[in-house]
Amino acid sequence: MPTMLDRRTPAPVRKDPQVKARRRFHPLHWNFAGGLAGWLWLAIVVIPIYWIVITSLKLQDDYYDANPLAWPSDPTLENYRFVLENDFVRYFMNSVIVTVGSVGPAVLVSFMAAYAIIRGGAGSRFLRTVNGLFLMGLAIPLQAVIIPIYLIIIRIQMYDTLGAIIMPSLAFAIPLSVLVLANFIRDVPKELFESMRMDGATEWGTLWRLAFPLTRPALVTVTIYQGLTVWNGFVLPLILTQSPEQRTLPLALWEFQGQFSVNIPAVLAAVVLTTLPILTLYVIGRRQLLSGLTAGFGK
Amino acid sequence: MRTAPPGSNNAGGSGSVSWMAWPALIAFTLFGVVPLLGVLVLSFSSWTGQTTDIPFSGLDSWRAVLSDPDLPHALWVTFLIMALSWLVQTPISILIGVFLAARHRYRAVLAVLYFIPLLLSQAAISITYKALLDPNFGLGAGLGFPFLQQDWLGDGTLAIGVVVFVVSWQFIPFHSLIYQGGVRQIPASMYEAAQIDGAGRIRQFFNITLPQLKYTIITSSTLMVVGSLTFFDLIWVLTAGGPGGATQSLAVDMYQRGFKANLMGPASAIAVILVLFGLLLALGLRRLGGRDQADSQLEGA
């Protein structure tokens, strides 16, 4: 992966003599301790993942005897069938609804707010205050405010609905999204905004025809990152819903574990199934996700 | 990114864009700002969470929480998990980050594999480790390694160790990527000069790499430390605070008081402590950096 971690440094090009020099002089070129740690850690990361996958392909009886790291002698998709028959599709759809329903609107309103802050921030105390509020918001942990959120959800009579998960998820996706998007919009050359204005474009038109295409990589990053957060969210569904019909995947997984605790291969098949969609998204948007993460979290 | 102040792109007519900030502002105020004030208000109540009627009771909840021997314990557990996970994650992340920054050959493969733990939900990870560490049917029993075959989650000390390990398993990849970015920004000329002065590789690491990574270390530590305050999913699924309260952190304590024991007042007081704890830590780490890292970021550094 040519460095996506820092937008200021272009990807290392092998032909560049300066890079060559740096590599020659770099003391870490033959870095034994780092190399050892790197490969050891890779094993620590990969072994459990390998174990999840192969175990999910075993029948319950095979799980107890053979070497746990051996490839299953008789791989089967039986566990996957079992999980899919146990309302997995419903939980999956709930997760999709919650994720799309919160991340889509969150990114849209964050994009508009970021644009407003960059375009109008200098001349408007209101927009500067709004910016400050979102930056403060980065520090608010969701768990710490879950009790008042629970109260609000009860009061507006949305307890035990998917909307109860969607609204706080949407709100908590805003601060970081605004920060990352504003950083990208700020890099759009001033002259481009000027010429749009000369052509008589409205701010709304400029937002969509100029800022949107130029900010697209950041929008993708923010969408993937927030999608990941909401898809894996556990606390909100745990506290704001109770009926099985409203379960999202992480919660379903947890309930599933309690229900079928003796059938570990089936539980692990469920783990694989909940992870596959996000893994697919990651493979598609990996570079942008990594670059966006560093833009958002600073260097 | 440039250090221009916000709004440097403004070409006049600022009033016409203000409305675009309203939808985000309203959404975040309703579910972010109002609850933050709400949690403080609720800490002065004896709300049960069962009714919509909220009786206020002054300082009762605070008195109850502050005199409860469980609180120092929860604080200690929270601190222990935070300190241990920092101690485990930081050196390994720096080592791997330095390694990733220098090597080119396998980086693409490594980056894909390293990142997978970050994609899994903490619920999925906890369920996996619970099965993997099972003393009777887990990896240890299957492979016949007596060391792995312990009652990992049944012993208080071991359970804390498991929590720290699982946290590290998920987040070391992320922090090593941050360090990889940090190492990349160290000018090669510094190493060239050191080379000419005859400094060995280890000296170079301690005299150049580590000091140059100062701000990266502070950023990464802030994320680790403040993030560790709110570990809930992981601990809840892995141990539910057990065995015997050994992994009962502040976040778990808050959940149990509020949503299990129906004591929303004391639970809110703990939430307030959690927020204050996090703010203090973030401010302390910022001071340690000597430079206002967060502020420079606020301006879109």
Interface residues (C-beta under 8 A of the other chain):
Chain A: M1 T3 L5 D6 R7 R8 T9 P12 Q18 A21 R22 R23 F25 H26 P27 L28 H29 W30 N31 A33 G34 G35 A37 G38 W41 L42 I44 V45 V46 P48 I49 W51 I52 T55 Y63 Y64 A66 N67 P68 L69 P105 A106 V109 S110 M112 A113 Y115 A116 I117 I118 R119 G120 G121 A122 G123 S124 F126 L127 R128 V130 N131 G132 L133 F134 L135 G137 A139 I140 P141 L142 Q143 A144 V145 I146 I147 P148 I149 Y150 L151 I152 I154 R155 M167 P168 L170 A171 F172 I174 P175 V178 L179 A182 N183 I185 R186 D187 V188 K190 F193 E194 R197 E203 L207 L228 W231 N232 G233 F234 V235 I239 L249 P250 L251 L253 W254 Q257 I264 V267 L268 V271 T274 T275 I278 L279 Y282 V283 R286 L290 L293 T294 A295 F297 G298 K299
Chain B: M1 R2 A4 P5 P6 G7 S8 N9 N10 A11 G12 G13 S14 G15 S16 V17 S18 W19 M20 A21 P23 A24 L25 A27 F28 T29 L30 F31 G32 V33 V34 P35 L36 G38 V39 V41 L42 W47 G49 T52 I54 I92 L95 I96 V98 F99 L100 A101 A102 R103 H104 R107 A108 L110 A111 V112 L113 Y114 F115 I116 P117 L118 L119 L120 S121 Q122 A123 A124 I127 T128 Y129 K130 A131 L132 F137 G138 L139 G142 L143 W169 I172 P173 F174 S176 L177 I178 Q180 G181 G182 V183 R184 Q185 A188 Y191 E192 A194 Q195 R201 Q204 F205 T209 Y215 T216 T219 L223 V226 L229 T230 F232 D233 W236 V237 A251 M254 G258 F259 M264 A267 S268 A271 V272 L274 V275 G278 L279 A282 Q293 Q297 L298 G300 A301
